[in-house]
Amino acid sequence: HYMVLLYISKTATMGNTSSQPKKNKTGKKVVSQKIENAKKTNILSLTEHKLEEIPEEVFHLTSLRTLDISKNKLQRLGNIGRLTELKTLNCDDNSLHSSAIAPISKLAKLQSLSLGKNRLEDPANQSFPTLPSKIKTLKIHHNSFSSIPKQIVDPKLRLLEKLDLASNNLASIPAGISNLVALTELILDNNVIVSIPNELGQVKKLKALSLRNNYIQVKSTSFTDANPQPIPASVFEDTLLIDLNLHGNPMTNTQLNTFEGFDAFLERRKKKKTTALTG
């Protein structure tokens, strides 16, 4: 029976806590009206419209900044690459495969991309696209990756701050994670991860790390090269980590307290708390 491991503050709101929206009206008339409005606002939401493809008229909205096409039945993104002013794109909850999202690489101004709850899987023949270099937030939770595609840890993604890869089938994190120099929040809940690479300690700005429901465990607290510490000291010592969630891993608080560097993490949290109280 394992103790709950929960070192997390209220600042890390990882996940959507908003209340359920009312069901949308659908139908061609409604879509046409929304597209008409989007010409003025540059914002378009076609969420929950039972769409099997994006209406052709959408691709004429070349000044569009925000597009929400979540909760549909999309298997492809059509000519979405024409929407070169897009900054925010939500494709959650569709039926998109890795090859179907190729046009996203043309969206040079994109800053926020959500592809949760789709059918993205390990890229065969390099089908996962190059991601736009301005991306700050990337959500790819609830897909079928067993490894993180190299395009997600591309050195060009120098602005990426939030990465959500929860609920995939990831067993490890690539060394290339150190390329994400701006990363502050990494969410890897509900995977099959057993350890964290040293390279995560090179992500100096990392503040929040969520690893709920993985397989991080300690065979013996006498750590050696043959039995390394599953979360390296560098992650605790060399980053700005203050929010760590290890709930649901087969490990105890007592074991965690023996980790080299863990005291540095606790000290930083204490300072943060003190600052919050006095500041």
Contacts in CASP RR format, 6 or more apart in sequence:
PFRMAT RR
TARGET T0000
AUTHOR 0000-0000-0000
METHOD contacts of the structure
MODEL  1
HYMVLLYISKTATMGNTSSQPKKNKTGKKVVSQKIENAKKTNILSLTEHK
LEEIPEEVFHLTSLRTLDISKNKLQRLGNIGRLTELKTLNCDDNSLHSSA
IAPISKLAKLQSLSLGKNRLEDPANQSFPTLPSKIKTLKIHHNSFSSIPK
QIVDPKLRLLEKLDLASNNLASIPAGISNLVALTELILDNNVIVSIPNEL
GQVKKLKALSLRNNYIQVKSTSFTDANPQPIPASVFEDTLLIDLNLHGNP
MTNTQLNTFEGFDAFLERRKKKKTTALTG
2 248 0 8 1.000
2 249 0 8 1.000
2 250 0 8 1.000
2 251 0 8 1.000
2 252 0 8 1.000
3 252 0 8 1.000
3 253 0 8 1.000
3 254 0 8 1.000
4 247 0 8 1.000
4 248 0 8 1.000
5 245 0 8 1.000
5 246 0 8 1.000
5 247 0 8 1.000
5 248 0 8 1.000
5 249 0 8 1.000
5 251 0 8 1.000
5 252 0 8 1.000
5 253 0 8 1.000
5 256 0 8 1.000
6 245 0 8 1.000
6 246 0 8 1.000
6 247 0 8 1.000
7 243 0 8 1.000
7 244 0 8 1.000
7 245 0 8 1.000
7 246 0 8 1.000
7 265 0 8 1.000
7 269 0 8 1.000
8 208 0 8 1.000
8 210 0 8 1.000
8 243 0 8 1.000
8 244 0 8 1.000
8 245 0 8 1.000
9 242 0 8 1.000
9 243 0 8 1.000
9 269 0 8 1.000
9 272 0 8 1.000
11 208 0 8 1.000
11 242 0 8 1.000
11 243 0 8 1.000
12 185 0 8 1.000
12 207 0 8 1.000
12 208 0 8 1.000
12 210 0 8 1.000
12 243 0 8 1.000
12 245 0 8 1.000
14 164 0 8 1.000
14 185 0 8 1.000
14 187 0 8 1.000
14 189 0 8 1.000
14 208 0 8 1.000
14 210 0 8 1.000
14 245 0 8 1.000
15 164 0 8 1.000
15 187 0 8 1.000
23 48 0 8 1.000
24 30 0 8 1.000
24 47 0 8 1.000
24 48 0 8 1.000
24 49 0 8 1.000
26 48 0 8 1.000
26 49 0 8 1.000
26 50 0 8 1.000
27 49 0 8 1.000
30 49 0 8 1.000
31 46 0 8 1.000
31 49 0 8 1.000
31 55 0 8 1.000
32 57 0 8 1.000
34 44 0 8 1.000
34 45 0 8 1.000
34 46 0 8 1.000
35 44 0 8 1.000
35 55 0 8 1.000
35 57 0 8 1.000
35 58 0 8 1.000
35 61 0 8 1.000
37 44 0 8 1.000
38 44 0 8 1.000
38 61 0 8 1.000
38 64 0 8 1.000
39 61 0 8 1.000
42 61 0 8 1.000
42 63 0 8 1.000
42 64 0 8 1.000
42 65 0 8 1.000
42 66 0 8 1.000
42 85 0 8 1.000
43 64 0 8 1.000
43 65 0 8 1.000
43 66 0 8 1.000
44 58 0 8 1.000
44 61 0 8 1.000
44 64 0 8 1.000
44 66 0 8 1.000
44 67 0 8 1.000
44 68 0 8 1.000
45 67 0 8 1.000
45 68 0 8 1.000
46 54 0 8 1.000
46 55 0 8 1.000
46 58 0 8 1.000
46 67 0 8 1.000
46 68 0 8 1.000
46 69 0 8 1.000
46 72 0 8 1.000
47 68 0 8 1.000
47 69 0 8 1.000
47 70 0 8 1.000
47 71 0 8 1.000
47 72 0 8 1.000
47 90 0 8 1.000
48 70 0 8 1.000
48 71 0 8 1.000
48 72 0 8 1.000
49 72 0 8 1.000
50 72 0 8 1.000
50 73 0 8 1.000
51 69 0 8 1.000
51 72 0 8 1.000
51 73 0 8 1.000
51 74 0 8 1.000
52 72 0 8 1.000
52 73 0 8 1.000
52 74 0 8 1.000
52 75 0 8 1.000
53 74 0 8 1.000
53 75 0 8 1.000
53 76 0 8 1.000
53 78 0 8 1.000
54 69 0 8 1.000
54 74 0 8 1.000
54 77 0 8 1.000
54 78 0 8 1.000
54 80 0 8 1.000
56 79 0 8 1.000
58 64 0 8 1.000
58 67 0 8 1.000
58 83 0 8 1.000
59 78 0 8 1.000
59 79 0 8 1.000
59 80 0 8 1.000
59 81 0 8 1.000
59 82 0 8 1.000
59 83 0 8 1.000
61 83 0 8 1.000
62 82 0 8 1.000
62 83 0 8 1.000
62 84 0 8 1.000
62 85 0 8 1.000
63 85 0 8 1.000
64 83 0 8 1.000
64 85 0 8 1.000
64 86 0 8 1.000
65 85 0 8 1.000
65 86 0 8 1.000
65 87 0 8 1.000
65 88 0 8 1.000
66 86 0 8 1.000
66 87 0 8 1.000
66 88 0 8 1.000
66 89 0 8 1.000
67 80 0 8 1.000
67 83 0 8 1.000
67 86 0 8 1.000
67 88 0 8 1.000
67 89 0 8 1.000
67 90 0 8 1.000
68 88 0 8 1.000
68 90 0 8 1.000
69 89 0 8 1.000
69 90 0 8 1.000
69 91 0 8 1.000
69 94 0 8 1.000
70 90 0 8 1.000
70 91 0 8 1.000
70 92 0 8 1.000
70 93 0 8 1.000
70 94 0 8 1.000
70 114 0 8 1.000
71 92 0 8 1.000
71 93 0 8 1.000
71 94 0 8 1.000
72 93 0 8 1.000
72 94 0 8 1.000
73 94 0 8 1.000
73 95 0 8 1.000
74 91 0 8 1.000
74 94 0 8 1.000
74 95 0 8 1.000
74 96 0 8 1.000
75 94 0 8 1.000
75 95 0 8 1.000
75 96 0 8 1.000
75 97 0 8 1.000
75 100 0 8 1.000
76 96 0 8 1.000
76 100 0 8 1.000
77 91 0 8 1.000
77 96 0 8 1.000
77 100 0 8 1.000
77 101 0 8 1.000
77 103 0 8 1.000
77 104 0 8 1.000
78 103 0 8 1.000
79 103 0 8 1.000
80 86 0 8 1.000
80 89 0 8 1.000
80 103 0 8 1.000
80 104 0 8 1.000
80 107 0 8 1.000
81 103 0 8 1.000
81 104 0 8 1.000
81 106 0 8 1.000
81 107 0 8 1.000
82 106 0 8 1.000
83 107 0 8 1.000
84 106 0 8 1.000
84 107 0 8 1.000
84 108 0 8 1.000
84 109 0 8 1.000
85 109 0 8 1.000
86 107 0 8 1.000
86 109 0 8 1.000
86 110 0 8 1.000
87 109 0 8 1.000
87 110 0 8 1.000
87 111 0 8 1.000
87 112 0 8 1.000
88 110 0 8 1.000
88 111 0 8 1.000
88 112 0 8 1.000
89 104 0 8 1.000
89 107 0 8 1.000
89 110 0 8 1.000
89 112 0 8 1.000
89 113 0 8 1.000
89 114 0 8 1.000
90 112 0 8 1.000
90 114 0 8 1.000
91 101 0 8 1.000
91 113 0 8 1.000
91 114 0 8 1.000
91 115 0 8 1.000
91 116 0 8 1.000
91 118 0 8 1.000
92 114 0 8 1.000
92 115 0 8 1.000
92 116 0 8 1.000
92 117 0 8 1.000
92 118 0 8 1.000
92 139 0 8 1.000
93 116 0 8 1.000
93 117 0 8 1.000
93 118 0 8 1.000
94 117 0 8 1.000
94 118 0 8 1.000
95 118 0 8 1.000
95 119 0 8 1.000
96 115 0 8 1.000
96 118 0 8 1.000
96 119 0 8 1.000
96 120 0 8 1.000
97 118 0 8 1.000
97 119 0 8 1.000
97 120 0 8 1.000
97 121 0 8 1.000
98 120 0 8 1.000
98 121 0 8 1.000
98 122 0 8 1.000
98 123 0 8 1.000
98 124 0 8 1.000
98 127 0 8 1.000
98 128 0 8 1.000
99 127 0 8 1.000
101 115 0 8 1.000
101 120 0 8 1.000
101 128 0 8 1.000
101 129 0 8 1.000
102 127 0 8 1.000
102 129 0 8 1.000
103 129 0 8 1.000
104 110 0 8 1.000
104 113 0 8 1.000
104 129 0 8 1.000
104 131 0 8 1.000
104 132 0 8 1.000
105 129 0 8 1.000
105 130 0 8 1.000
105 131 0 8 1.000
105 132 0 8 1.000
107 132 0 8 1.000
108 132 0 8 1.000
108 133 0 8 1.000
108 134 0 8 1.000
109 132 0 8 1.000
109 134 0 8 1.000
110 132 0 8 1.000
110 134 0 8 1.000
110 135 0 8 1.000
111 134 0 8 1.000
111 135 0 8 1.000
111 136 0 8 1.000
111 137 0 8 1.000
111 159 0 8 1.000
112 135 0 8 1.000
112 136 0 8 1.000
112 137 0 8 1.000
113 131 0 8 1.000
113 132 0 8 1.000
113 135 0 8 1.000
113 137 0 8 1.000
113 138 0 8 1.000
113 139 0 8 1.000
114 137 0 8 1.000
114 139 0 8 1.000
115 139 0 8 1.000
115 140 0 8 1.000
115 143 0 8 1.000
116 139 0 8 1.000
116 140 0 8 1.000
116 141 0 8 1.000
116 142 0 8 1.000
116 143 0 8 1.000
117 141 0 8 1.000
117 142 0 8 1.000
117 143 0 8 1.000
118 142 0 8 1.000
118 143 0 8 1.000
119 143 0 8 1.000
119 144 0 8 1.000
120 128 0 8 1.000
120 140 0 8 1.000
120 143 0 8 1.000
120 144 0 8 1.000
120 145 0 8 1.000
121 143 0 8 1.000
121 144 0 8 1.000
121 145 0 8 1.000
122 144 0 8 1.000
122 145 0 8 1.000
122 146 0 8 1.000
122 147 0 8 1.000
122 149 0 8 1.000
123 149 0 8 1.000
123 151 0 8 1.000
128 149 0 8 1.000
128 151 0 8 1.000
128 152 0 8 1.000
129 151 0 8 1.000
130 151 0 8 1.000
130 154 0 8 1.000
130 156 0 8 1.000
131 138 0 8 1.000
131 151 0 8 1.000
131 152 0 8 1.000
131 154 0 8 1.000
131 156 0 8 1.000
131 157 0 8 1.000
133 156 0 8 1.000
133 157 0 8 1.000
133 158 0 8 1.000
133 159 0 8 1.000
134 159 0 8 1.000
135 157 0 8 1.000
135 159 0 8 1.000
135 160 0 8 1.000
136 159 0 8 1.000
136 160 0 8 1.000
136 161 0 8 1.000
136 162 0 8 1.000
136 182 0 8 1.000
137 160 0 8 1.000
137 161 0 8 1.000
137 162 0 8 1.000
138 152 0 8 1.000
138 160 0 8 1.000
138 162 0 8 1.000
138 163 0 8 1.000
138 164 0 8 1.000
139 162 0 8 1.000
139 164 0 8 1.000
140 152 0 8 1.000
140 164 0 8 1.000
140 165 0 8 1.000
140 168 0 8 1.000
141 164 0 8 1.000
141 165 0 8 1.000
141 166 0 8 1.000
141 167 0 8 1.000
141 168 0 8 1.000
141 187 0 8 1.000
142 166 0 8 1.000
142 167 0 8 1.000
142 168 0 8 1.000
143 167 0 8 1.000
143 168 0 8 1.000
144 168 0 8 1.000
144 169 0 8 1.000
145 165 0 8 1.000
145 168 0 8 1.000
145 169 0 8 1.000
145 170 0 8 1.000
146 168 0 8 1.000
146 169 0 8 1.000
146 170 0 8 1.000
146 171 0 8 1.000
147 170 0 8 1.000
147 171 0 8 1.000
147 172 0 8 1.000
147 174 0 8 1.000
148 165 0 8 1.000
148 170 0 8 1.000
148 173 0 8 1.000
148 174 0 8 1.000
148 177 0 8 1.000
150 174 0 8 1.000
150 176 0 8 1.000
152 163 0 8 1.000
152 165 0 8 1.000
153 174 0 8 1.000
153 176 0 8 1.000
153 177 0 8 1.000
153 179 0 8 1.000
153 180 0 8 1.000
154 179 0 8 1.000
155 179 0 8 1.000
157 179 0 8 1.000
157 180 0 8 1.000
158 181 0 8 1.000
158 182 0 8 1.000
159 182 0 8 1.000
160 180 0 8 1.000
160 182 0 8 1.000
160 183 0 8 1.000
161 182 0 8 1.000
161 183 0 8 1.000
161 184 0 8 1.000
161 185 0 8 1.000
162 183 0 8 1.000
162 184 0 8 1.000
162 185 0 8 1.000
162 187 0 8 1.000
163 180 0 8 1.000
163 183 0 8 1.000
163 185 0 8 1.000
163 186 0 8 1.000
163 187 0 8 1.000
164 187 0 8 1.000
165 186 0 8 1.000
165 187 0 8 1.000
165 188 0 8 1.000
165 191 0 8 1.000
166 187 0 8 1.000
166 188 0 8 1.000
166 189 0 8 1.000
166 190 0 8 1.000
166 191 0 8 1.000
166 210 0 8 1.000
167 189 0 8 1.000
167 190 0 8 1.000
167 191 0 8 1.000
168 190 0 8 1.000
168 191 0 8 1.000
169 191 0 8 1.000
169 192 0 8 1.000
170 188 0 8 1.000
170 191 0 8 1.000
170 192 0 8 1.000
170 193 0 8 1.000
171 191 0 8 1.000
171 192 0 8 1.000
171 193 0 8 1.000
171 194 0 8 1.000
172 193 0 8 1.000
172 194 0 8 1.000
172 195 0 8 1.000
172 197 0 8 1.000
173 188 0 8 1.000
173 193 0 8 1.000
173 196 0 8 1.000
173 197 0 8 1.000
173 200 0 8 1.000
174 197 0 8 1.000
175 197 0 8 1.000
175 199 0 8 1.000
176 199 0 8 1.000
177 183 0 8 1.000
177 186 0 8 1.000
177 197 0 8 1.000
177 199 0 8 1.000
177 200 0 8 1.000
177 203 0 8 1.000
178 199 0 8 1.000
178 200 0 8 1.000
178 201 0 8 1.000
178 202 0 8 1.000
178 203 0 8 1.000
180 203 0 8 1.000
181 203 0 8 1.000
181 204 0 8 1.000
181 205 0 8 1.000
182 205 0 8 1.000
183 203 0 8 1.000
183 205 0 8 1.000
183 206 0 8 1.000
184 205 0 8 1.000
184 206 0 8 1.000
184 207 0 8 1.000
184 208 0 8 1.000
184 240 0 8 1.000
185 206 0 8 1.000
185 207 0 8 1.000
185 208 0 8 1.000
185 209 0 8 1.000
186 200 0 8 1.000
186 203 0 8 1.000
186 206 0 8 1.000
186 208 0 8 1.000
186 209 0 8 1.000
186 210 0 8 1.000
187 208 0 8 1.000
187 210 0 8 1.000
188 209 0 8 1.000
188 210 0 8 1.000
188 211 0 8 1.000
188 214 0 8 1.000
189 210 0 8 1.000
189 211 0 8 1.000
189 212 0 8 1.000
189 213 0 8 1.000
189 214 0 8 1.000
189 245 0 8 1.000
190 212 0 8 1.000
190 213 0 8 1.000
190 214 0 8 1.000
191 213 0 8 1.000
191 214 0 8 1.000
192 214 0 8 1.000
192 215 0 8 1.000
193 211 0 8 1.000
193 214 0 8 1.000
193 215 0 8 1.000
193 216 0 8 1.000
194 214 0 8 1.000
194 215 0 8 1.000
194 216 0 8 1.000
194 217 0 8 1.000
194 230 0 8 1.000
195 216 0 8 1.000
195 228 0 8 1.000
195 230 0 8 1.000
195 231 0 8 1.000
196 211 0 8 1.000
196 216 0 8 1.000
196 230 0 8 1.000
196 231 0 8 1.000
196 232 0 8 1.000
196 235 0 8 1.000
197 232 0 8 1.000
198 232 0 8 1.000
198 234 0 8 1.000
200 206 0 8 1.000
200 209 0 8 1.000
200 232 0 8 1.000
200 234 0 8 1.000
200 235 0 8 1.000
200 239 0 8 1.000
201 232 0 8 1.000
201 234 0 8 1.000
201 235 0 8 1.000
201 238 0 8 1.000
201 239 0 8 1.000
202 234 0 8 1.000
202 238 0 8 1.000
203 239 0 8 1.000
204 238 0 8 1.000
204 239 0 8 1.000
204 240 0 8 1.000
205 239 0 8 1.000
205 240 0 8 1.000
206 235 0 8 1.000
206 239 0 8 1.000
206 240 0 8 1.000
206 241 0 8 1.000
207 239 0 8 1.000
207 240 0 8 1.000
207 241 0 8 1.000
207 242 0 8 1.000
207 243 0 8 1.000
208 241 0 8 1.000
208 242 0 8 1.000
208 243 0 8 1.000
208 244 0 8 1.000
209 235 0 8 1.000
209 241 0 8 1.000
209 243 0 8 1.000
209 244 0 8 1.000
209 245 0 8 1.000
210 243 0 8 1.000
210 244 0 8 1.000
210 245 0 8 1.000
211 244 0 8 1.000
211 245 0 8 1.000
211 246 0 8 1.000
211 249 0 8 1.000
212 245 0 8 1.000
212 246 0 8 1.000
212 247 0 8 1.000
212 248 0 8 1.000
212 249 0 8 1.000
213 247 0 8 1.000
213 248 0 8 1.000
213 249 0 8 1.000
214 248 0 8 1.000
214 249 0 8 1.000
215 249 0 8 1.000
215 250 0 8 1.000
216 230 0 8 1.000
216 231 0 8 1.000
216 246 0 8 1.000
216 249 0 8 1.000
216 250 0 8 1.000
216 251 0 8 1.000
217 230 0 8 1.000
217 249 0 8 1.000
217 250 0 8 1.000
217 251 0 8 1.000
218 230 0 8 1.000
218 251 0 8 1.000
218 255 0 8 1.000
219 227 0 8 1.000
220 227 0 8 1.000
221 255 0 8 1.000
221 258 0 8 1.000
223 229 0 8 1.000
223 260 0 8 1.000
229 259 0 8 1.000
229 260 0 8 1.000
230 251 0 8 1.000
231 259 0 8 1.000
233 259 0 8 1.000
233 260 0 8 1.000
233 261 0 8 1.000
235 241 0 8 1.000
236 259 0 8 1.000
236 260 0 8 1.000
236 261 0 8 1.000
236 262 0 8 1.000
236 264 0 8 1.000
236 265 0 8 1.000
237 261 0 8 1.000
237 264 0 8 1.000
237 265 0 8 1.000
240 268 0 8 1.000
241 265 0 8 1.000
241 268 0 8 1.000
242 265 0 8 1.000
242 268 0 8 1.000
242 269 0 8 1.000
242 272 0 8 1.000
244 265 0 8 1.000
246 256 0 8 1.000
256 262 0 8 1.000
END
